[in-house]
Amino acid sequence: MNATHIPVALDRCIELLTPAIEFSLATHSQTVVIDATLGLGGHTRALLAKFPTLHVIGIDRDESAIALARVNVEPYGDRLTIMHTTYDQIDEVLESQGLKEVAGILFDLGVSSMQLDEADRGFAYSHDAPLDMRMDQSQELTAQMIVDTYDRAALIRILRTYGEEKFAPRIADNIISARVSGSLRTTKALAELVKDSIPAPARRTGGNPAKRTFQALRIEVNQELAVLERAIPAALTAIAVKGRVVVMSYQSLEDKIVKAHFAALTESTTPRGLPIELPDSAAKYALVMRGSQGADEEEILTNPRAGSMRLRAIERLAA
């Protein structure tokens, strides 16, 4: 696997984090940023190259990615601390490093290009592989265990909730039927099962019909949305005044979670209609930009994964 790649929205992420880092460098003896989804270390490498005294704590649950990140960031390795854990463990990470707050936190959510490209990981329906889908390969739960053991109601729930799949009952019924023959053992078999479960007219639009099912299983295996629900509040608490949290999401379920948490903390609690702001009612956070941003056309042409990316950023105004 090539350890050097161009991350999504690299320049824009650095641009958004720069004011927070520069403020911290001017006012603190130590400046730390958390790369909550280290991956291959592309964003971290760029940050460390731009800011010669910056320290980055990189978090990732994928030990294969961590190994490659060490290679990619090797010239700056003395300013990088890597933690093998999930990104909802920000409080524990800070405590382990003797820190109370950081200047910025970056999230690049979802499955990585490395994980998709490693055929035997089972993330991609374009490769024939075991039904694995674990980001952390030390955990027990796999996609195979889900298709083998979840009952009909549970399968329908995750397909509808995490995949927004309207043909969830048909797919669940066919998964359960396939257990009897033991034929559902690979990503190719699952993709064919999903295709056969969806009426032909519905397969003509929207890309590969297996996409939603694979997304749903991956989210369930890795508990991605539950981890994100815990991670965003932890990140917002962990940043210093003038600090920023920058988040890239790639599907609507992730973006809705981020948007909701950001909105809740950027609204004043003064009742509407009052002419003045009540004491302690002003919002302690502000959106860096209204709504979300996507990648530009040039980046999408060179990196198709960037096409679904939504970028949001928030800044802390007060303690």
FIFI-792841 format. One record per residue (C-alpha): residue in one letter; x, y, z. Coordinates in nm, 2 decimals. Example, Ala and Ser with C-alpha at 12.3 -4.5 7.8 and 13.67 -1.06 7.14 Angstrom:
NODE res     c1     c2     c3
NODE   a   1.23  -0.45   0.78
NODE   s   1.37  -0.11   0.71
This chain:
NODE res     c1     c2     c3
NODE   m   0.00   0.00   0.00
NODE   n   0.13   0.34  -0.10
NODE   a   0.18   0.54   0.22
NODE   t   0.18   0.87   0.04
NODE   h  -0.16   0.99  -0.07
NODE   i  -0.34   1.32  -0.11
NODE   p  -0.61   1.35   0.16
NODE   v  -0.95   1.50   0.09
NODE   a  -0.98   1.88   0.13
NODE   l  -0.62   1.90   0.26
NODE   d  -0.56   2.27   0.19
NODE   r  -0.90   2.38   0.32
NODE   c  -0.86   2.18   0.64
NODE   i  -0.52   2.34   0.71
NODE   e  -0.67   2.68   0.63
NODE   l  -0.95   2.63   0.88
NODE   l  -0.73   2.51   1.16
NODE   t  -0.46   2.77   1.10
NODE   p  -0.62   3.06   1.30
NODE   a  -0.66   2.83   1.61
NODE   i  -0.31   2.70   1.59
NODE   e  -0.16   3.05   1.54
NODE   f  -0.35   3.19   1.84
NODE   s  -0.23   2.90   2.05
NODE   l   0.13   2.94   1.94
NODE   a   0.12   3.30   2.04
NODE   t  -0.04   3.25   2.38
NODE   h   0.07   2.90   2.50
NODE   s   0.40   2.73   2.56
NODE   q   0.27   2.41   2.40
NODE   t   0.03   2.38   2.10
NODE   v  -0.14   2.05   2.03
NODE   v  -0.38   1.94   1.77
NODE   i  -0.57   1.61   1.76
NODE   d  -0.60   1.43   1.43
NODE   a  -0.89   1.21   1.54
NODE   t  -0.88   1.00   1.23
NODE   l  -0.51   0.97   1.15
NODE   g  -0.54   0.73   0.86
NODE   l  -0.23   0.74   0.65
NODE   g  -0.13   1.07   0.82
NODE   g  -0.17   1.31   0.53
NODE   h  -0.34   1.59   0.72
NODE   t  -0.10   1.54   1.01
NODE   r   0.21   1.55   0.79
NODE   a   0.09   1.88   0.63
NODE   l   0.02   2.04   0.97
NODE   l   0.36   1.93   1.12
NODE   a   0.53   2.06   0.81
NODE   k   0.36   2.40   0.83
NODE   f   0.40   2.46   1.20
NODE   p   0.75   2.35   1.32
NODE   t   0.67   2.36   1.69
NODE   l   0.32   2.20   1.67
NODE   h   0.26   1.86   1.83
NODE   v  -0.01   1.63   1.69
NODE   i  -0.19   1.34   1.87
NODE   g  -0.31   1.10   1.61
NODE   i  -0.60   0.86   1.69
NODE   d  -0.69   0.56   1.48
NODE   r  -0.85   0.22   1.55
NODE   d  -0.68   0.06   1.24
NODE   e  -0.34  -0.08   1.32
NODE   s  -0.25  -0.12   0.95
NODE   a  -0.32   0.25   0.89
NODE   i  -0.11   0.34   1.20
NODE   a   0.19   0.15   1.06
NODE   l   0.17   0.33   0.73
NODE   a   0.11   0.67   0.90
NODE   r   0.44   0.62   1.09
NODE   v   0.62   0.58   0.76
NODE   n   0.44   0.88   0.60
NODE   v   0.51   1.11   0.90
NODE   e   0.85   0.98   0.98
NODE   p   1.04   1.31   0.92
NODE   y   0.82   1.47   1.19
NODE   g   0.78   1.16   1.41
NODE   d   0.92   1.32   1.72
NODE   r   0.62   1.56   1.72
NODE   l   0.36   1.29   1.67
NODE   t   0.20   1.08   1.94
NODE   i  -0.02   0.79   1.81
NODE   m  -0.30   0.64   2.01
NODE   h  -0.46   0.31   1.90
NODE   t  -0.82   0.37   2.00
NODE   t  -1.16   0.51   1.88
NODE   y  -1.20   0.88   1.84
NODE   d  -1.47   0.90   2.11
NODE   q  -1.19   0.84   2.37
NODE   i  -1.07   1.20   2.34
NODE   d  -1.10   1.26   2.72
NODE   e  -0.89   0.96   2.80
NODE   v  -0.64   1.05   2.53
NODE   l  -0.60   1.40   2.68
NODE   e  -0.56   1.26   3.03
NODE   s  -0.30   1.01   2.92
NODE   q  -0.09   1.29   2.78
NODE   g  -0.14   1.52   3.08
NODE   l  -0.34   1.77   2.88
NODE   k  -0.66   1.96   2.96
NODE   e  -0.73   2.12   2.62
NODE   v  -0.60   2.14   2.26
NODE   a  -0.59   2.40   1.99
NODE   g  -0.79   2.20   1.73
NODE   i  -0.94   1.87   1.64
NODE   l  -0.98   1.73   1.29
NODE   f  -1.22   1.45   1.19
NODE   d  -1.21   1.27   0.85
NODE   l  -1.50   1.03   0.89
NODE   g  -1.60   0.71   0.73
NODE   v  -1.41   0.43   0.56
NODE   s  -1.06   0.52   0.43
NODE   s  -0.94   0.47   0.07
NODE   m  -0.68   0.24   0.22
NODE   q  -0.94   0.02   0.38
NODE   l  -1.14   0.01   0.05
NODE   d  -0.84  -0.07  -0.15
NODE   e  -0.73  -0.37   0.07
NODE   a  -0.94  -0.64  -0.08
NODE   d  -0.93  -0.88   0.20
NODE   r  -1.08  -0.63   0.45
NODE   g  -1.42  -0.68   0.30
NODE   f  -1.53  -0.32   0.28
NODE   a  -1.57  -0.30  -0.10
NODE   y  -1.83  -0.48  -0.31
NODE   s  -1.59  -0.45  -0.61
NODE   h  -1.35  -0.70  -0.45
NODE   d  -1.44  -1.06  -0.36
NODE   a  -1.33  -1.11   0.00
NODE   p  -1.45  -1.25   0.34
NODE   l  -1.73  -1.05   0.51
NODE   d  -1.51  -0.87   0.76
NODE   m  -1.55  -0.49   0.75
NODE   r  -1.37  -0.43   1.08
NODE   m  -1.17  -0.11   1.11
NODE   d  -1.01  -0.25   1.42
NODE   q  -0.91  -0.60   1.33
NODE   s  -0.86  -0.69   1.70
NODE   q  -1.24  -0.66   1.77
NODE   e  -1.46  -0.96   1.76
NODE   l  -1.77  -0.85   1.56
NODE   t  -1.75  -0.89   1.18
NODE   a  -2.00  -0.85   0.90
NODE   q  -2.00  -1.23   0.87
NODE   m  -2.12  -1.26   1.23
NODE   i  -2.40  -1.01   1.16
NODE   v  -2.54  -1.19   0.85
NODE   d  -2.51  -1.53   1.03
NODE   t  -2.67  -1.44   1.37
NODE   y  -2.89  -1.12   1.36
NODE   d  -3.26  -1.19   1.34
NODE   r  -3.49  -1.05   1.08
NODE   a  -3.59  -0.75   1.28
NODE   a  -3.23  -0.66   1.36
NODE   l  -3.12  -0.69   1.00
NODE   i  -3.41  -0.48   0.88
NODE   r  -3.33  -0.21   1.14
NODE   i  -2.97  -0.17   1.05
NODE   l  -3.04  -0.18   0.67
NODE   r  -3.31   0.09   0.71
NODE   t  -3.13   0.30   0.97
NODE   y  -2.77   0.29   0.85
NODE   g  -2.83   0.22   0.48
NODE   e  -3.16   0.40   0.42
NODE   e  -3.25   0.09   0.22
NODE   k  -3.62   0.07   0.13
NODE   f  -3.59  -0.29   0.02
NODE   a  -3.45  -0.39   0.36
NODE   p  -3.72  -0.66   0.43
NODE   r  -3.65  -0.84   0.10
NODE   i  -3.27  -0.83   0.16
NODE   a  -3.31  -0.95   0.52
NODE   d  -3.53  -1.24   0.41
NODE   n  -3.28  -1.35   0.15
NODE   i  -2.99  -1.32   0.40
NODE   i  -3.17  -1.55   0.64
NODE   s  -3.25  -1.80   0.36
NODE   a  -2.89  -1.80   0.25
NODE   r  -2.78  -1.91   0.60
NODE   v  -2.94  -2.25   0.54
NODE   s  -2.72  -2.32   0.23
NODE   g  -2.41  -2.15   0.38
NODE   s  -2.37  -1.97   0.05
NODE   l  -2.33  -1.62   0.20
NODE   r  -1.96  -1.62   0.28
NODE   t  -1.80  -1.34   0.07
NODE   t  -1.86  -0.98  -0.04
NODE   k  -1.94  -1.10  -0.40
NODE   a  -2.21  -1.34  -0.27
NODE   l  -2.36  -1.06  -0.06
NODE   a  -2.35  -0.81  -0.35
NODE   e  -2.53  -1.06  -0.57
NODE   l  -2.79  -1.14  -0.30
NODE   v  -2.86  -0.77  -0.27
NODE   k  -2.89  -0.72  -0.65
NODE   d  -3.13  -1.01  -0.67
NODE   s  -3.34  -0.87  -0.38
NODE   i  -3.40  -0.53  -0.55
NODE   p  -3.65  -0.50  -0.84
NODE   a  -3.48  -0.44  -1.18
NODE   p  -3.63  -0.09  -1.23
NODE   a  -3.48   0.02  -0.89
NODE   r  -3.14  -0.11  -0.99
NODE   r  -3.11   0.12  -1.29
NODE   t  -3.03   0.43  -1.09
NODE   g  -2.83   0.52  -0.79
NODE   g  -2.51   0.32  -0.86
NODE   n  -2.44  -0.02  -0.73
NODE   p  -2.74  -0.16  -0.55
NODE   a  -2.52  -0.32  -0.28
NODE   k  -2.38   0.02  -0.17
NODE   r  -2.64   0.09   0.09
NODE   t  -2.62  -0.26   0.24
NODE   f  -2.25  -0.26   0.26
NODE   q  -2.26   0.09   0.43
NODE   a  -2.52  -0.04   0.68
NODE   l  -2.32  -0.35   0.77
NODE   r  -1.99  -0.15   0.80
NODE   i  -2.16   0.11   1.03
NODE   e  -2.30  -0.17   1.25
NODE   v  -1.97  -0.36   1.27
NODE   n  -1.78  -0.05   1.37
NODE   q  -2.05   0.13   1.56
NODE   e  -1.96   0.44   1.37
NODE   l  -2.26   0.66   1.44
NODE   a  -2.26   0.57   1.81
NODE   v  -1.89   0.66   1.84
NODE   l  -1.95   0.98   1.65
NODE   e  -2.24   1.08   1.88
NODE   r  -2.00   1.06   2.17
NODE   a  -1.70   1.20   1.99
NODE   i  -1.84   1.54   1.88
NODE   p  -1.94   1.66   2.23
NODE   a  -1.60   1.53   2.37
NODE   a  -1.42   1.73   2.10
NODE   l  -1.61   2.05   2.16
NODE   t  -1.53   2.03   2.53
NODE   a  -1.16   1.95   2.47
NODE   i  -1.08   2.26   2.25
NODE   a  -0.94   2.57   2.41
NODE   v  -1.09   2.92   2.37
NODE   k  -1.03   3.02   2.00
NODE   g  -0.98   2.65   1.93
NODE   r  -1.16   2.49   1.63
NODE   v  -1.31   2.15   1.54
NODE   v  -1.32   2.06   1.17
NODE   v  -1.52   1.77   1.05
NODE   m  -1.54   1.60   0.71
NODE   s  -1.83   1.36   0.66
NODE   y  -1.92   1.15   0.36
NODE   q  -2.28   1.05   0.41
NODE   s  -2.59   1.22   0.54
NODE   l  -2.62   1.02   0.86
NODE   e  -2.28   1.14   0.98
NODE   d  -2.34   1.50   0.86
NODE   k  -2.67   1.52   1.04
NODE   i  -2.51   1.43   1.37
NODE   v  -2.23   1.69   1.33
NODE   k  -2.48   1.95   1.22
NODE   a  -2.71   1.89   1.52
NODE   h  -2.43   1.91   1.77
NODE   f  -2.29   2.23   1.62
NODE   a  -2.63   2.39   1.60
NODE   a  -2.71   2.32   1.96
NODE   l  -2.40   2.50   2.09
NODE   t  -2.41   2.80   1.86
NODE   e  -2.75   2.93   1.96
NODE   s  -2.81   3.18   2.24
NODE   t  -3.03   3.06   2.53
NODE   t  -3.19   3.40   2.58
NODE   p  -3.56   3.37   2.51
NODE   r  -3.66   3.51   2.17
NODE   g  -3.80   3.86   2.18
NODE   l  -3.59   4.00   2.45
NODE   p  -3.40   4.31   2.35
NODE   i  -3.08   4.22   2.52
NODE   e  -2.87   3.91   2.58
NODE   l  -2.92   3.77   2.93
NODE   p  -2.61   3.71   3.14
NODE   d  -2.44   3.37   3.06
NODE   s  -2.69   3.31   2.78
NODE   a  -2.46   3.40   2.48
NODE   a  -2.34   3.10   2.27
NODE   k  -2.00   2.98   2.37
NODE   y  -1.93   2.85   2.01
NODE   a  -1.97   3.00   1.67
NODE   l  -1.98   2.84   1.32
NODE   v  -1.67   2.92   1.12
NODE   m  -1.88   2.91   0.80
NODE   r  -2.26   2.90   0.74
NODE   g  -2.38   2.55   0.66
NODE   s  -2.13   2.30   0.50
NODE   q  -1.89   2.31   0.21
NODE   g  -1.81   2.05  -0.05
NODE   a  -1.50   1.98  -0.25
NODE   d  -1.44   2.18  -0.57
NODE   e  -1.48   2.03  -0.91
NODE   e  -1.10   2.00  -0.97
NODE   e  -1.05   1.79  -0.65
NODE   i  -1.35   1.57  -0.73
NODE   l  -1.20   1.49  -1.08
NODE   t  -0.87   1.38  -0.92
NODE   n  -1.02   1.22  -0.62
NODE   p  -1.38   1.09  -0.67
NODE   r  -1.42   1.00  -0.30
NODE   a  -1.43   1.38  -0.24
NODE   g  -1.76   1.41  -0.43
NODE   s  -1.98   1.33  -0.13
NODE   m  -1.77   1.51   0.13
NODE   r  -1.93   1.78   0.35
NODE   l  -1.71   2.00   0.56
NODE   r  -1.81   2.18   0.87
NODE   a  -1.61   2.39   1.13
NODE   i  -1.68   2.54   1.47
NODE   e  -1.48   2.77   1.70
NODE   r  -1.50   2.81   2.07
NODE   l  -1.56   3.17   2.19
NODE   a  -1.56   3.13   2.56
NODE   a  -1.48   2.89   2.84
